[in-house]
């Protein structure tokens, strides 16, 4: 499927990615800004003050997942090796991922990252994948 191909592009040289869960997570987005939400004068207030806009920042923490299905279905293959990707649709520079947790259906990542290119109103997609090392 196209989603699997996109996630496999993260490191397609020696790894194969498959969805570890059939559902996508949703979240509530609360921007973190530096300074005020609008603009800040760069000099004391006067007629000629220069105003610079402060771009919004969004910090996301991917904490954990629970009850993932076992995507390593072959006998002796162990459990899933999940990782989570976060991205803004149609903004590839925004994509980041957690580390892989081997043989685990309840992974804990605690990965904190700034979502690059985020603008107010942008949706976020969270997808959990199973990473299989050694296959092409």
Buried (B, 14 or more C-beta within 10 A) or exposed (E): EEBEEBBBEBEEEEBBBBBBBEEEBEEEEEEEEEEEEEEEEEEEEEEEEEEEEEEBEBEBEBEEBEEBBEBBEEEEEEBBBBBBBBBBEEBEEBBBBBEBBEEBBEBEBEBEBEBBBBEEEBEBBBBBBBBBEEEE
